[in-house]
């Protein structure tokens, strides 16, 4: 198995050393650390000299932010893990865009999970995606779409088109409309992940296995305890969630 060449971009030397240590400890056979760059200028020079397949990029960089740097070189930067101090809006943007990120201070277990995820999927980012992420983070506008990503394609779904999300073992089945068609996407996240991500976006948990977009609800049958959505899908409502549902309707 060929190892991926990695470049770490962070203006904090200790942060670079920490990432180097964790990569050597957990991914020595899969990732080869080419260098650590403390400025985006150093990073550019390293990219000219080496073929880099994996980037760890700090967002808060002097002169030029990590997002701006990735946006500028989106044609050369494919697999990227963003590193950031806690910013709730930025984290929401990463999740809604289905991008990998690591929080500072770095938690070893979360770091390993993030790197494992990107090693498994290896999905290249598009210039358009990075441009949208950069715009979202800089303007802090309400993000109104969810990115669904697999090995074959990237699908951008307006939140208004999402009907419901159903738990299926360790996966989630996301059901949405695209024009006049009903589409299904299987995501490798638990339902609780989407419940937390969409809790302020008109979505409500109505059953242990179902998260529903309130704007898609057409009727609620008290006798059968079922929701009927605008596309005639029926969704069960658990008894203990009836009261909270009725408050929302």
C-alpha positions as CSV (number, residue, x, y, z in Angstrom):
1,X,0.0,0.0,0.0
2,X,1.4,3.4,-1.1
3,X,1.6,5.9,1.7
4,X,-0.1,9.3,1.3
5,X,2.3,12.3,1.4
6,X,1.0,14.8,4.1
7,X,1.7,18.5,4.6
8,X,0.8,20.2,7.9
9,X,0.1,23.9,7.7
10,X,-0.2,25.7,11.1
11,X,1.5,28.9,12.4
12,X,1.9,27.3,15.9
13,X,4.9,25.0,16.0
14,X,3.6,23.0,19.0
15,X,0.4,22.3,17.0
16,X,2.5,21.0,14.1
17,X,4.5,18.8,16.4
18,X,1.4,17.4,18.0
19,X,-0.1,16.4,14.7
20,X,3.2,14.9,13.5
21,X,3.3,12.8,16.7
22,X,-0.2,11.6,16.3
23,X,0.3,10.7,12.7
24,X,3.5,8.8,13.4
25,X,1.8,7.0,16.3
26,X,-1.3,5.9,14.5
27,X,-0.7,6.1,10.8
28,X,3.0,5.5,10.2
29,X,2.3,2.8,7.5
30,X,-0.3,4.9,5.7
31,X,0.9,8.5,5.9
32,X,4.3,10.0,5.2
33,X,4.8,13.4,6.7
34,X,6.6,15.5,4.1
35,X,6.9,18.7,6.2
36,X,5.2,21.2,8.5
37,X,4.8,24.7,7.2
38,X,4.3,27.7,9.5
39,X,3.1,30.1,6.8
40,X,1.1,29.6,3.6
41,X,4.2,30.9,1.7
42,X,6.2,27.9,3.1
43,X,3.3,25.6,2.2
44,X,3.3,26.8,-1.4
45,X,7.1,26.2,-1.7
46,X,6.6,22.7,-0.3
47,X,3.8,22.0,-2.8
48,X,6.1,23.0,-5.7
49,X,8.7,20.5,-4.5
50,X,6.6,17.6,-3.5
51,X,3.4,15.7,-4.6
52,X,1.1,16.2,-1.6
53,X,-2.1,14.1,-1.3
54,X,-3.2,15.0,2.3
55,X,-3.3,18.4,3.9
56,X,-3.8,19.4,7.5
57,X,-4.7,23.1,7.4
58,X,-5.2,25.5,10.3
59,X,-7.9,28.0,9.6
60,X,-6.5,30.9,11.7
61,X,-3.3,31.7,9.9
62,X,-1.5,35.1,9.7
63,X,-1.8,37.1,6.4
64,X,-3.8,34.5,4.7
65,X,-6.4,32.2,6.3
66,X,-6.3,28.4,5.8
67,X,-9.7,28.6,4.0
68,X,-8.4,31.3,1.6
69,X,-5.3,29.2,1.0
70,X,-7.2,26.1,0.2
71,X,-9.6,28.1,-2.0
72,X,-6.7,29.6,-4.0
73,X,-5.1,26.2,-4.6
74,X,-8.3,24.1,-4.8
75,X,-7.1,22.5,-8.1
76,X,-4.1,21.0,-6.2
77,X,-5.5,20.4,-2.8
78,X,-7.7,17.4,-2.7
79,X,-7.9,15.6,0.6
80,X,-7.9,18.2,3.4
81,X,-8.6,18.1,7.1
82,X,-9.2,21.6,8.6
83,X,-7.8,22.3,12.1
84,X,-9.6,25.0,14.1
85,X,-10.2,26.4,17.6
86,X,-13.8,26.0,18.6
87,X,-16.1,28.2,16.6
88,X,-19.7,26.9,16.6
89,X,-20.5,28.5,13.2
90,X,-17.4,27.1,11.5
91,X,-18.1,23.6,12.9
92,X,-21.7,23.8,11.7
93,X,-20.4,24.8,8.2
94,X,-18.0,21.9,8.1
95,X,-20.7,19.4,9.1
96,X,-23.3,20.8,6.6
97,X,-20.7,20.7,3.9
98,X,-19.6,17.2,5.0
99,X,-15.9,18.2,5.4
100,X,-13.4,16.8,7.8
101,X,-12.2,18.9,10.6
102,X,-10.2,18.7,13.9
103,X,-10.8,20.8,16.9
104,X,-8.1,22.5,19.0
105,X,-7.1,21.4,21.6
106,X,-6.8,18.1,19.6
107,X,-8.4,15.1,21.1
108,X,-6.5,12.0,20.1
109,X,-9.5,9.8,19.6
110,X,-11.3,12.3,17.5
111,X,-8.1,13.0,15.5
112,X,-7.8,9.3,14.7
113,X,-11.4,9.0,13.7
114,X,-11.2,12.0,11.3
115,X,-8.0,10.7,9.6
116,X,-9.5,7.2,9.3
117,X,-12.5,8.7,7.7
118,X,-10.6,10.6,5.0
119,X,-8.3,7.6,4.4
120,X,-11.4,5.4,3.7
121,X,-13.2,7.9,1.5
122,X,-10.5,9.9,-0.2
123,X,-13.1,12.2,-1.9
124,X,-11.6,15.2,-3.7
125,X,-13.1,18.6,-3.0
126,X,-14.2,20.8,-5.9
127,X,-13.3,24.4,-6.4
128,X,-17.0,25.3,-6.1
129,X,-17.3,23.5,-2.7
130,X,-14.3,25.4,-1.2
131,X,-15.5,28.7,-2.6
132,X,-18.9,28.1,-0.9
133,X,-17.3,27.1,2.4
134,X,-15.1,30.2,2.3
135,X,-18.1,32.4,1.7
136,X,-20.2,30.7,4.4
137,X,-17.5,31.1,7.1
138,X,-16.6,34.7,6.2
139,X,-20.1,36.0,5.9
140,X,-21.7,33.7,8.6
141,X,-24.9,33.6,6.6
142,X,-27.5,31.0,7.4
143,X,-26.5,27.8,5.5
144,X,-29.5,26.5,3.7
145,X,-28.2,23.2,2.2
146,X,-26.7,19.9,3.2
147,X,-23.9,18.3,1.3
148,X,-24.2,14.5,0.8
149,X,-21.0,12.9,-0.2
150,X,-20.0,9.4,-1.3
151,X,-17.2,7.9,-3.4
152,X,-19.2,8.5,-6.6
153,X,-20.5,12.0,-6.3
154,X,-21.4,15.0,-4.2
155,X,-25.0,16.1,-3.9
156,X,-26.0,19.5,-2.5
157,X,-29.5,19.3,-1.1
158,X,-31.5,22.4,0.0
159,X,-32.7,21.8,3.5
160,X,-36.2,22.7,2.3
161,X,-36.1,19.6,0.0
162,X,-35.2,17.2,2.9
163,X,-38.3,15.2,3.9
164,X,-37.1,12.9,6.6
165,X,-34.1,10.9,7.9
166,X,-34.5,7.4,9.0
167,X,-32.1,5.4,11.2
168,X,-30.9,2.2,9.6
169,X,-28.4,0.4,12.0
170,X,-25.2,2.4,11.9
171,X,-26.4,4.4,8.9
172,X,-29.0,7.0,8.1
173,X,-31.3,7.0,5.2
174,X,-31.9,10.5,4.0
175,X,-35.0,11.1,1.8
176,X,-35.4,14.2,-0.2
177,X,-37.0,15.6,-3.3
178,X,-35.2,16.6,-6.5
179,X,-37.6,18.2,-8.9
180,X,-40.6,15.7,-9.2
181,X,-38.5,12.8,-8.0
182,X,-38.0,11.2,-4.6
183,X,-34.3,10.5,-3.8
184,X,-32.6,8.4,-1.2
185,X,-29.1,8.7,0.2
186,X,-27.4,6.4,2.7
187,X,-25.0,8.3,5.0
188,X,-22.5,6.8,7.4
189,X,-23.7,8.8,10.4
190,X,-26.1,7.9,13.2
191,X,-29.5,9.6,13.3
192,X,-28.4,11.5,16.5
193,X,-25.7,13.2,14.4
194,X,-28.3,14.8,12.1
195,X,-30.7,15.5,15.0
196,X,-28.0,17.7,16.6
197,X,-26.9,19.2,13.3
198,X,-30.5,20.2,12.2
199,X,-32.1,20.9,15.6
200,X,-32.4,24.7,14.7
201,X,-33.4,24.0,11.2
202,X,-37.1,23.0,11.5
203,X,-36.4,19.3,12.0
204,X,-38.0,17.3,14.8
205,X,-37.4,13.8,16.2
206,X,-40.8,12.1,16.1
207,X,-39.6,8.5,16.7
208,X,-36.5,6.7,17.8
209,X,-35.9,6.0,14.1
210,X,-37.2,9.1,12.4
211,X,-36.2,12.8,12.1
212,X,-38.8,14.8,10.1
213,X,-38.7,18.2,8.4
214,X,-41.7,20.1,9.9
215,X,-42.3,22.0,6.7
216,X,-42.9,18.7,4.9
217,X,-45.7,17.6,7.2
218,X,-49.2,17.5,5.6
219,X,-51.3,15.8,8.2
220,X,-51.1,14.0,11.6
221,X,-53.4,11.1,12.3
222,X,-54.2,10.9,16.0
223,X,-55.9,7.5,15.8
224,X,-53.0,5.8,14.0
225,X,-50.2,8.1,15.4
226,X,-48.8,8.6,12.0
227,X,-47.5,11.7,10.1
228,X,-48.4,12.1,6.5
229,X,-45.9,14.1,4.5
230,X,-46.5,16.2,1.4
231,X,-45.4,13.4,-0.8
232,X,-47.8,10.9,1.0
233,X,-45.0,9.2,2.9
234,X,-46.2,8.0,6.3
235,X,-44.0,8.3,9.4
236,X,-44.7,6.7,12.7
237,X,-44.9,8.9,15.8
238,X,-43.9,7.4,19.2
239,X,-46.2,8.0,22.1
240,X,-43.6,9.8,24.2
241,X,-42.9,12.2,21.4
242,X,-46.5,13.1,20.6
243,X,-46.7,16.0,23.0
244,X,-43.5,17.7,21.7
245,X,-44.7,17.2,18.1
246,X,-48.0,18.8,18.8
247,X,-46.3,21.8,20.3
248,X,-44.3,22.2,17.1
249,X,-47.2,21.9,14.7
